[in-house]
């Protein structure tokens, strides 16, 4: 393999592995806020036990997430130095904001969240939980904004660093390197990326770039689903095993209500995101649906296979549905890949499959969530040893924790693979962003090293999570709450 493919594989592997953890901490943050609010409202000790247990799970996930996230910042400098030089003014400001407004806020209150249960009052502890939850969300905000700028760049201009005939920087009287603003619509020449860079002209336009808010909403909702299904998975296990029954019921209820609402919100968010892709990145949408020809009644596929060589897509599809969703007109054609130069096509098969796996899992999450609501309303859900339907449902929910994770990963693969061959849409190709001094052998060696280290970290994470689940929450003698809520006896 050449250095470009290996560098892309390395970054994809490290990002995908890291992304397992932030989605759970963001989702669990919301759950912790709800639990502690319930504790402040009712003074019921079961909510305190719930909060302490889920906080321990949160702390474990947060620690692994931090350890795996640091690596990516170094990769920008080692593997993608040319890219970093080109977007440093833009990308660096967003990453700096993430560190200042998100990571410091989250980590600053994390100690109170983890260790302050018996050292500070419940209101201060609740405030620390709010701040950690807010910090984790801010982290997603700035990362998604930075990535969205790469998808739909805005609020910038191109400039050139001035160098002398020997290629050395030229500095002005104030000690700053001299730069020259390039005209709008400038066409890149060979070697430009040694001196040309993107410079911010409007910070707010950068933040609210055309895809940022749609993508941010979609990402945050995906994180909430991951947190909700994690809570339901562990709670379902306890219900099946007849352990910590009251804890499990109350935790499951919180996760289930959250999942039922958010799964429908995610459906609406996904539709809005797809419309944004059609407007801003039409080649990506064509690849997502395997559309080669521009023709009326453009179909929308449920699943299928793309024969790229013969320019044919074999799928179960609804004729005209994509046209109607895009334009409210069955006859209007959605642009196919034939409209664009072939060198600008993304890898079609991967984009198509990742997108449809994400969509189908999203629909499955809606069905699972609302099936749980129905079983709850019928009074069967909490009786898995009396109702086979409830037992099978809870068994499925134990393993359903994987579904939001797979959907989130596939969503990012759709976005990132579908953006190719551009690392910054319409400005810099991925091949142009590589470091010039890095060889394929170097990247391969580091990729193998990362694989081994991350495998050990994943095994450690599963081992520690398993221990916490087996230990379970603190045993609590439930008593009447100040709001008249009398919990069932723990078993």
Steps between C-alpha positions, in 0.01 A plus 500: 500500500610857440541761769163666427296183547693405814467849648127498433467154655695607807294811556174314433595227747604735780198728452252211479641338814497830690144574391370197689539690827394868458158398370437309824624776731285762323193276523573394858545864595133564422395190697704613803337843493153342494585260785646768725209733428269219612706458817480871581126495436405184693789448745455130421829316576456266204573792267818573691608136456413524130702818464805354671494184288459675165763756601752219545417370153531855363842544661635179347379592152631855533849378595529268199361771272762752610783249457395413145417857393843653559655295219302668223640846573851368442395331176410839354865598533664167414290362212314811382746787538413661165132492588571645846703781347217582258211498751689585820347846535148359468524154651730609780255760629219244525723244674626769740139592582429131564786485748413825680120487506441125503782285633599738782135541604435127491820391672487790749176376655568129443671455838192636679277274294704187573617557856274770643194296592578505874713817501271766355128568521255347252437834326869565440545143381206541263661820369825311436302235310341771286842651423653164406200427277525846343875460450460168321244658268723802435773258397272354235397850389852618416618173348195479274534868401864442404411190300199670340726779378700235316173381341358844419772767547380855570616820670854489359728637231809359334833668569861436405799522731771718343837328451824614339674341201650236731162403640563663838221696675496878466407690817367853546615765750271356768664158475196337334546304180367694203194360320307591187125447463412301188206594276166321544477193278877454490607184316766299679832438328751225567695567817249756631438313823854579616401867537121538450270467801140566605447800729191582706305808388177444693512280810121473529465402136761232567297371797169508315637359176234343275515148646599568862165521679338207317802281564534612862137415572539161336818419693362610840181298454709196405697543824181522706380174344831331583471609864135397527562154355803448726279568803225273369747222417642476853156548657350225284779266611417565865129441439567167330739394777257616775755742642456860615143498376391847607826653379462324166136599451558868569817513290329318214206740510730801466690340212184381326319836510816671379549248216135513388506879465852537362464222241215693335694825522792323332276397212408865437861609546624242250255625238618859548865391480438314174342809347807697603724244332296528181549876499866519604654164400287347223763243403488363854121458490522330160751253648288452813210382284705343219353736237698502175245646257303820540142403427147571627343297779836456672462200733604470864657167593435301817807283442687353208830470315678739264671364189739789451668352193173470308346815650203309640336483845305190600274580792160484659386855428193724500470670158485878516538516878837681495361753252202563724709534819743734325261717299143400601469394138513136390602590145790734572834324458769492769844554340685177432873437499507544122462874562843522663859418394587140585817611681271678749294190580536359851539124568141413410455151647625591848296821506183322385528211747600714801211738434239228472626311805462825696148560365378146566641496853333836563164351405571196721569730796160664451327162495687373808433818697129517430457125544640552849251782562216268393617217729531750784145625445370143489670426832715218359842664476605452863395132511754318281455175696124505453483626142702342220452814290654713774786251548585498131469877475734560796745243363510686171549827686808363679671468161330799338764722663710424191248644255544874570877449502491337156264767367721781631808344344324448168376859506854630529625263230223627273603859566876450473526240223224681309708820514788343310710582306487830693643557844365858480207499259584665171834637626747228598506139394593237756815409310611865519474515879759231577827565679787490253753342734290203617552164327263207465723286724475756782123517478463121483718451808304757701168354379600156630610656829171687539305185422678305774473778760135575424416129511646483851308815599177352369552176690576702815186709448280191460658338806449804723147563370413134563629531857287806565191332356559183705549705816189705427366804683500550875224320688252756627212463742231697318277721707219743435611803303417857585270507196297196603673256265551162672736278295453126478710276725845425357574140411 
